Amino acid sequence: MPEQIEIVVVGAGAAGSAAARALAHAGRHVLIAEPDRVGGTCLWRGCMPKKALYHAGAVVRGLGRAAQFGVNGGAPAIDWPAVLAWKWHSQETYAGDQDGILSSLGIELVKARARFLSPETLDIGGREIEAEHVIVATGAVPIPLTVPGAEFADTSETALRFQELPKSLCIIGAGYVSLEFAGIYASFGTSVTVLSRGATILAPFDRDCVAIARTALEGLGVRFVTGATLTSLAGDRGDITVSYSVGDEPLTLRAERVLAAIGRRPAYDGLGLDVAGVDLDQRGRVVLDPALHSSNQRVFFVGDAASREQHTPIASIHGRSVARTILEGAAVVPDTGGTPFACFTVPELAQTGLTEEAAGSAGIAIESHSTTFEYLGAAIISDTRHGLVKIIAEKDTGIVIGGHIAGERASDLIYPLALAVRSRSTLEQLRSSAAVHPAFSESVNWASF
């Protein structure tokens, strides 16, 4: 007879941990199956290590400009092993004792993979378990290249731990992961080329904000090639020939490293969804109702595994929402409206709510207000004047429905605009709220006029 467990959570990243903790706090019996370290992609293979490298790169850029502020320290010398050591220190410090935290809540952690044996049962480390509820929080994995020589390409995970700083890097793809790594490695002096299949880069972001980032990245030496179709990789890591075409013209370049950043797909491999009674769509992604139930009503999918927005705050909202559904016995639809997200490139980009294009597609009449950093006191003092704040509001009501920022500290400045979107605040309310002077937050207030 299978063991009876009330709730099984498959995966201990942001989504799975959020669900498990909420349920455990309510006194429910929770088992988490996680073969890897607790914390998931964000903690170990994404947000935290990448932001640590980004910060180190920002220090390098700051040292390069030190003389204009009267500080003469000479050219920065990069100690790459020390940079990697700081990255690991940051991760471990933030993580703390993740296993201990779960144990203190009474959550049973099993260091093993989970596999469905039937719609009701799973195999977890050789144990056959029947669960009343299953929450799949397995995250996502990088989509691999499918061209000859694809094995020579790195992923976003391996690019976080290059043992040597590459002199040259070719990045395939032009999404937020691509531009984050472009900004990081260009800051350390790597010659970076970005190959984009489409005509645009960073498609989900405001076009004016993206233009600012592109200009800044090109100033660091990043080269963008749009309309490029990758055909093959050849050679070996350390000396790779990248063959591609633009239109009918075949072209090549050489790079020490190639990073495949063409997207991420839900990590379903090995789960046995074919026997779990879980329906997939034509793209092989799980079919969910608004409350994140699959076609098997006892099985939920959350976070990146839900095939929706792939952001850590969204994952946490998903986890807590599904926990409420289980605790309350009624479907709770996760409210992710206005959730902010950022691209830690150079400079930072951040946004919340709708873009101008999305609002137009939805038939919403809007008014757009913006300000640059050109005359912002804090930006003048730090000489980081290449920035923009844009606020999108409904034309008739003045209710804020979107916010977009490019520039220094954009990831922090987006928060009041995210609150405005979620609370349906108006432009007039933003206008009446003063900011500290001289501070970057003044730009949000100025943009509302």
Secondary structure as GFF3:
##gff-version 3
##sequence-region A 1 449
A	DSSP	beta_strand	3	10	.	.	.	ID=ss1
A	DSSP	alpha_helix	14	25	.	.	.	ID=ss2
A	DSSP	beta_strand	30	33	.	.	.	ID=ss3
A	DSSP	alpha_helix	40	44	.	.	.	ID=ss4
A	DSSP	alpha_helix	47	64	.	.	.	ID=ss5
A	DSSP	three_ten_helix	66	69	.	.	.	ID=ss6
A	DSSP	alpha_helix	80	95	.	.	.	ID=ss7
A	DSSP	alpha_helix	98	104	.	.	.	ID=ss8
A	DSSP	beta_strand	108	110	.	.	.	ID=ss9
A	DSSP	beta_strand	114	116	.	.	.	ID=ss10
A	DSSP	beta_strand	121	124	.	.	.	ID=ss11
A	DSSP	beta_strand	127	136	.	.	.	ID=ss12
A	DSSP	beta_strand	140	142	.	.	.	ID=ss13
A	DSSP	three_ten_helix	150	152	.	.	.	ID=ss14
A	DSSP	three_ten_helix	158	160	.	.	.	ID=ss15
A	DSSP	beta_strand	168	172	.	.	.	ID=ss16
A	DSSP	alpha_helix	176	187	.	.	.	ID=ss17
A	DSSP	beta_strand	191	196	.	.	.	ID=ss18
A	DSSP	alpha_helix	207	219	.	.	.	ID=ss19
A	DSSP	beta_strand	223	226	.	.	.	ID=ss20
A	DSSP	beta_strand	228	236	.	.	.	ID=ss21
A	DSSP	beta_strand	239	246	.	.	.	ID=ss22
A	DSSP	beta_strand	249	255	.	.	.	ID=ss23
A	DSSP	beta_strand	257	260	.	.	.	ID=ss24
A	DSSP	beta_strand	264	266	.	.	.	ID=ss25
A	DSSP	three_ten_helix	273	275	.	.	.	ID=ss26
A	DSSP	beta_strand	299	301	.	.	.	ID=ss27
A	DSSP	three_ten_helix	303	306	.	.	.	ID=ss28
A	DSSP	alpha_helix	312	328	.	.	.	ID=ss29
A	DSSP	beta_strand	341	343	.	.	.	ID=ss30
A	DSSP	beta_strand	349	353	.	.	.	ID=ss31
A	DSSP	alpha_helix	356	361	.	.	.	ID=ss32
A	DSSP	beta_strand	366	372	.	.	.	ID=ss33
A	DSSP	alpha_helix	377	382	.	.	.	ID=ss34
A	DSSP	beta_strand	388	394	.	.	.	ID=ss35
A	DSSP	beta_strand	400	406	.	.	.	ID=ss36
A	DSSP	alpha_helix	410	423	.	.	.	ID=ss37
A	DSSP	alpha_helix	427	431	.	.	.	ID=ss38
A	DSSP	alpha_helix	442	447	.	.	.	ID=ss39
###
